Amino acid sequence: MSRKMLLVAAALLCGACAAPAPKPQGTGTQSAAVADAQRRKDKVVCRMERATGSNIAERVCRPEGADTRDQQELQDRLLQMRSLQNRTGG
């Protein structure tokens, strides 16, 4: 009986560790941004991207220049984090 309970508990613990399915990248705000760019007659750039740890690429479309803005914002955040870390001595 205790062996059965142990197996059931182990199965439940393993099931609880399963990661939820990732959301598709081509939905939500990206689609809205692409639709807005198309309405304004801006150029839309599409490319195949793979999520980290995945070998399956999917098509992602963004308004032209969105990648550059995203990269600049990321760079700014990293610099802020580094300067904060240097001030706190971490």
Secondary structure by P-SEA (a helix, b strand, c coil): caaaaaaaaaaaaaaaacccccccccccaaaaaaaaaaaaccbbbbbbbbcccccbbbbbbbccaaaaaaaaaaaaaaaaaaaaaaaacc
